[in-house]
Amino acid sequence: MPILDQVVALNPDLFIYLGDNIYGDTEDMDTLQAKYQTLAAREEFQRLKQNMPLLATWDDHDYGRNDAGKEYPKKAESKEICLNFWDEPPHSERWQHEGIYTSYHYEQDGKQLQIILLDTRTFRDSITRKNGNKGRYIPHPKPGSTMLGEAQWRWLEAQLQKPADLRIIGSSIQFSREHNGHESWANFPFEQQRMVDLIQRTKANGALFISGDVHWGEISKHPVDGGYDLIDITASGINRDWKHVSPNQYRVGSAVREFHFGTIDID
């Protein structure tokens, strides 16, 4: 992962891992632990960790199973391994509730930054598979299925009511893109709309999404009636390029197929 040395050279204030940080894909926790140890042994990763704070959430492959949700049977064990690897403090709220969602608050020169890291795996209902086309999914046709679960939704509402000038919301999967048959919030359109409605109802200003998962980079802009557009900056991944990029009517500019990382400069 030599690109991590470019991150270090940039000298950012912090670095956010958005999931698929390892490819565990197992119910054997010894195997999962060994995959984390492989990452920890990388000199590039060690230099990254020594030079800046690291924040992290997970996606399916470090959660434990490809495209998995709440049905994954080892989510509690996987959580413990995950949080220990990322040096989660013992007093952290993440140890007190199911799932690994959390938030951070920073203040500089009178301006407030809120970083919210969602958990799109622990509580998520099954996605609907398209008949006759393995690996492709269709949007849920009616309300009832959840992405975040009620406890996380209540927590998020409280977070969005806190004062902040900019809110960076980390979602392991893309939020603002159009449906393309693969994993994204577009598979749960009623949950996607719930997020839009929640941001409007709480009058949460300055919400910006960051995401990963898809193996290419792009910026998406989801229009919102009566509110501000919701931008989603996708950076994915740091050591894998990708030949095929799905269409996205909400994409701003071009997609990035080479391996890369994303940066946000806050003025």
Wavefront OBJ file of the C-alpha trace (Angstrom):
o trace
v 0.000 0.000 0.000
v 2.637 2.580 -0.998
v -0.051 5.209 -1.511
v -0.254 5.519 2.289
v 3.160 7.175 2.190
v 1.629 9.832 -0.046
v -1.001 10.373 2.634
v 1.734 10.849 5.220
v 3.540 13.307 2.936
v 0.357 15.351 2.666
v 0.336 15.658 6.473
v -3.436 15.712 7.058
v -4.994 16.347 10.474
v -6.540 12.866 10.468
v -7.303 9.904 8.228
v -10.630 8.046 8.026
v -10.927 4.383 7.080
v -14.442 3.794 5.701
v -14.552 0.009 5.670
v -13.182 -2.971 3.754
v -10.058 -2.049 5.669
v -9.206 -5.740 5.558
v -10.820 -8.612 3.654
v -11.772 -10.984 6.449
v -14.831 -12.765 5.036
v -14.986 -15.468 7.660
v -16.801 -16.724 10.738
v -13.482 -17.881 12.192
v -12.335 -15.111 14.514
v -8.750 -16.386 14.496
v -8.711 -15.856 10.741
v -10.225 -12.389 11.116
v -7.658 -11.470 13.769
v -4.855 -12.694 11.518
v -6.071 -10.467 8.680
v -5.919 -7.430 10.973
v -2.429 -8.468 12.060
v -1.383 -8.557 8.399
v -2.501 -4.941 8.024
v -0.805 -3.955 11.276
v 2.495 -5.432 10.048
v 2.590 -3.287 6.913
v 5.283 -0.634 7.248
v 3.191 1.853 5.268
v 0.341 1.412 7.712
v 2.669 1.785 10.677
v 3.992 5.081 9.301
v 0.441 6.288 8.742
v -0.568 5.426 12.301
v 2.521 7.085 13.758
v 1.892 10.370 11.947
v -1.812 11.100 12.410
v -4.977 10.038 14.245
v -6.936 7.269 12.523
v -10.745 7.031 12.622
v -12.503 3.947 11.284
v -15.786 2.233 10.645
v -16.341 -1.083 8.891
v -17.975 -2.439 5.780
v -18.919 -5.979 4.822
v -15.462 -7.503 4.340
v -14.114 -6.462 7.743
v -17.543 -6.953 9.307
v -17.189 -10.592 8.294
v -19.104 -11.537 5.148
v -19.636 -10.077 1.679
v -22.797 -7.924 1.469
v -23.856 -9.067 4.962
v -26.219 -7.335 7.345
v -27.693 -8.195 10.724
v -27.864 -11.900 9.864
v -24.076 -12.317 10.215
v -23.754 -14.516 13.336
v -20.338 -13.306 14.570
v -20.969 -9.564 14.634
v -20.344 -9.207 18.391
v -17.036 -11.047 18.202
v -16.048 -9.158 15.076
v -16.838 -5.854 16.780
v -14.504 -6.630 19.664
v -11.634 -7.467 17.319
v -12.315 -4.384 15.213
v -12.436 -1.893 18.079
v -9.372 -3.360 19.744
v -7.430 -3.085 16.500
v -8.349 0.578 16.095
v -7.363 1.301 19.730
v -10.854 2.300 20.816
v -10.586 3.766 24.340
v -12.182 1.625 27.072
v -14.541 4.461 28.062
v -15.793 4.932 24.476
v -19.538 4.856 23.846
v -18.877 2.303 21.124
v -18.386 -0.371 23.769
v -21.703 0.528 25.421
v -24.095 -0.153 22.548
v -24.564 -2.693 19.784
v -22.764 -1.767 16.586
v -19.806 0.576 16.079
v -21.411 3.914 15.133
v -19.839 6.946 16.798
v -19.134 10.665 16.424
v -16.320 13.153 16.976
v -16.264 16.903 17.566
v -13.511 19.360 16.700
v -13.318 23.116 17.146
v -10.897 25.607 15.638
v -11.051 29.390 15.346
v -14.629 29.391 16.584
v -15.795 26.905 13.933
v -17.134 23.451 14.790
v -16.640 20.236 12.822
v -18.693 17.131 13.523
v -17.646 13.736 12.138
v -20.305 11.021 12.282
v -19.342 7.438 11.445
v -22.332 5.229 10.694
v -22.628 1.451 11.013
v -24.378 0.188 7.866
v -23.944 -3.503 8.715
v -24.943 -4.489 12.256
v -28.637 -3.582 11.971
v -29.251 -3.744 8.224
v -32.007 -6.002 6.921
v -31.376 -8.320 3.988
v -31.160 -6.764 0.568
v -33.537 -7.948 -2.156
v -31.895 -10.062 -4.845
v -33.008 -9.780 -8.445
v -34.329 -13.106 -9.756
v -32.063 -14.838 -12.221
v -29.159 -12.454 -11.860
v -26.815 -13.446 -9.065
v -25.093 -10.608 -7.293
v -27.575 -7.943 -8.418
v -30.059 -6.273 -6.104
v -33.259 -4.337 -6.495
v -34.647 -1.569 -4.259
v -37.036 -2.565 -1.494
v -40.490 -1.759 -2.930
v -42.132 -0.699 0.352
v -41.234 0.668 3.788
v -40.309 -1.630 6.625
v -36.731 -2.684 5.975
v -33.978 -0.780 7.756
v -30.419 0.239 7.064
v -29.421 1.663 10.455
v -31.896 0.198 12.951
v -34.061 2.262 15.282
v -31.455 2.729 18.024
v -28.921 4.139 15.579
v -31.566 6.352 13.949
v -32.465 7.848 17.342
v -28.794 8.405 18.098
v -28.250 10.055 14.715
v -31.189 12.425 15.242
v -29.642 13.579 18.511
v -26.277 14.043 16.796
v -27.737 16.172 14.019
v -29.259 18.518 16.580
v -25.847 19.361 18.022
v -24.251 22.608 16.818
v -21.783 22.280 13.955
v -20.686 24.338 10.964
v -19.777 21.256 8.928
v -20.939 17.661 9.419
v -18.987 14.908 7.686
v -21.106 11.750 7.703
v -19.106 8.602 6.994
v -21.095 5.797 5.369
v -19.266 2.667 4.276
v -21.537 2.393 1.232
v -22.523 5.204 -1.111
v -25.409 7.424 -0.123
v -26.061 9.843 -2.997
v -25.588 7.697 -6.095
v -28.353 6.303 -8.294
v -29.340 2.646 -8.013
v -26.993 0.408 -10.002
v -27.845 -3.100 -8.790
v -25.004 -3.236 -6.278
v -24.888 -2.222 -2.635
v -25.791 1.372 -1.812
v -28.421 3.316 0.089
v -30.456 3.222 -3.153
v -31.373 -0.393 -2.291
v -33.261 1.059 0.688
v -35.004 4.072 -0.888
v -37.290 4.638 2.089
v -34.282 4.692 4.428
v -32.485 7.018 2.022
v -35.481 9.353 2.102
v -35.613 9.042 5.888
v -32.083 10.420 6.013
v -33.052 13.339 3.782
v -36.120 14.033 5.920
v -34.118 13.790 9.149
v -31.532 16.302 7.957
v -34.325 18.700 6.992
v -36.366 18.152 10.163
v -33.417 18.717 12.480
v -32.312 21.732 10.386
v -28.836 20.198 10.319
v -26.687 22.504 8.256
v -23.531 21.547 6.394
v -24.054 17.781 6.057
v -21.582 16.114 3.683
v -21.284 12.366 3.057
v -18.087 10.384 2.519
v -18.169 6.754 1.387
v -16.144 3.860 -0.022
v -16.923 0.263 -1.073
v -17.138 0.455 -4.868
v -13.444 0.354 -5.938
v -13.560 3.667 -7.771
v -13.717 7.297 -6.756
v -16.384 9.850 -7.615
v -18.373 12.777 -6.279
v -22.165 12.473 -6.349
v -24.701 15.243 -5.814
v -28.188 14.149 -4.771
v -30.794 16.904 -5.283
v -33.153 17.559 -2.391
v -36.514 19.296 -2.816
v -36.748 22.203 -0.408
v -33.229 21.671 0.954
v -29.588 21.719 -0.016
v -28.058 19.096 -2.303
v -26.403 16.194 -0.495
v -22.845 15.683 -1.694
v -21.225 12.246 -1.363
v -17.449 11.991 -1.849
v -16.436 8.406 -2.591
v -12.794 7.296 -2.297
v -12.192 3.578 -2.917
v -9.657 2.053 -2.858
v -6.119 2.645 -1.758
v -4.578 -0.442 -3.392
v -7.026 -1.553 -6.065
v -7.895 -0.034 -9.418
v -11.074 -0.876 -11.320
v -11.892 -1.241 -15.007
v -15.661 -0.924 -14.992
v -17.454 2.070 -13.479
v -21.241 2.000 -13.205
v -23.363 4.827 -14.627
v -24.410 7.460 -12.100
v -26.692 10.309 -13.085
v -25.706 12.147 -9.897
v -21.953 12.027 -10.620
v -20.149 15.366 -10.747
v -17.251 15.254 -13.206
v -15.477 11.989 -13.949
v -14.879 8.840 -11.937
v -11.372 7.838 -10.787
v -10.453 4.262 -11.657
v -6.830 4.226 -10.427
v -6.163 3.477 -6.758
v -6.317 6.669 -4.769
v -7.308 8.391 -1.544
v -9.627 11.336 -1.038
v -8.939 14.587 0.750
v -11.150 17.287 2.232
v -9.689 20.730 2.863
v -11.866 22.763 5.221
v -11.715 26.546 4.812
l 1 2 3 4 5 6 7 8 9 10 11 12 13 14 15 16 17 18 19 20 21 22 23 24 25 26 27 28 29 30 31 32 33 34 35 36 37 38 39 40 41 42 43 44 45 46 47 48 49 50 51 52 53 54 55 56 57 58 59 60 61 62 63 64 65 66 67 68 69 70 71 72 73 74 75 76 77 78 79 80 81 82 83 84 85 86 87 88 89 90 91 92 93 94 95 96 97 98 99 100 101 102 103 104 105 106 107 108 109 110 111 112 113 114 115 116 117 118 119 120 121 122 123 124 125 126 127 128 129 130 131 132 133 134 135 136 137 138 139 140 141 142 143 144 145 146 147 148 149 150 151 152 153 154 155 156 157 158 159 160 161 162 163 164 165 166 167 168 169 170 171 172 173 174 175 176 177 178 179 180 181 182 183 184 185 186 187 188 189 190 191 192 193 194 195 196 197 198 199 200 201 202 203 204 205 206 207 208 209 210 211 212 213 214 215 216 217 218 219 220 221 222 223 224 225 226 227 228 229 230 231 232 233 234 235 236 237 238 239 240 241 242 243 244 245 246 247 248 249 250 251 252 253 254 255 256 257 258 259 260 261 262 263 264 265 266 267
